[in-house]
Amino acid sequence: MDEGKKKLNKRIGALVLLILFVILIVNITVFQFYIEISLGIYVLILVFFLFSNITKKDNNENETSEKENTIDE
């Protein structure tokens, strides 16, 4: 795949996840259908999001420090 298709696939995937997340929140607040399962899914999504952002920040900091070290040498 070329870069354009990869970006499009990422955007479509992000849009689908956003829509599903909004539907999940509406279900929890309004309909309360299978509330325990919905809350469990909501917590799993939040934990995954938090850990994925932490690892991305760590990777970015490591790459930045490696680049600075190679520039200094």
C-alpha positions in Angstrom: 0.0 0.0 0.0 1.1 3.5 -0.6 1.2 6.3 2.0 -2.1 7.8 0.9 -4.1 4.6 1.4 -2.4 4.0 4.7 -3.5 7.4 6.0 -7.0 6.9 4.6 -7.3 3.5 6.4 -6.1 5.1 9.6 -8.6 7.9 9.4 -11.5 5.5 8.6 -10.4 3.3 11.5 -10.3 6.2 13.8 -13.7 7.4 12.7 -15.2 4.0 13.2 -13.7 3.8 16.7 -15.0 7.2 17.5 -18.5 6.4 16.4 -18.5 3.1 18.4 -17.2 4.9 21.5 -19.9 7.6 21.3 -22.6 4.8 20.8 -21.1 3.1 23.9 -21.3 6.2 26.0 -24.9 6.9 24.8 -25.8 3.3 25.8 -24.3 3.7 29.2 -26.0 7.1 29.9 -29.4 6.7 28.2 -30.4 3.1 27.3 -28.5 1.2 30.0 -28.7 -2.0 28.0 -26.2 -4.6 29.3 -24.8 -1.9 31.6 -22.1 -4.1 33.2 -20.7 -5.3 29.9 -20.8 -1.8 28.5 -18.9 -0.4 31.5 -16.3 -3.1 31.2 -15.7 -2.4 27.6 -15.5 1.4 28.4 -12.9 0.7 31.1 -10.9 -1.5 28.7 -10.9 1.2 26.0 -9.7 3.8 28.5 -6.9 1.6 29.9 -5.8 0.7 26.4 -5.8 4.4 25.3 -3.8 5.5 28.4 -1.2 2.8 28.0 -0.8 3.3 24.3 -0.3 7.0 24.8 2.3 6.4 27.5 4.3 4.0 25.3 4.1 6.5 22.4 5.5 9.3 24.6 8.3 7.1 25.9 9.2 6.0 22.3 9.2 9.7 21.2 11.4 10.7 24.1 13.9 7.9 23.4 14.1 8.7 19.7 14.6 12.4 20.5 17.4 11.7 23.0 19.1 9.3 20.5 19.0 11.9 17.8 20.5 14.5 20.2 23.3 12.1 21.1 24.2 11.4 17.5 24.3 15.1 16.7 26.5 15.9 19.7 29.1 13.2 18.6 
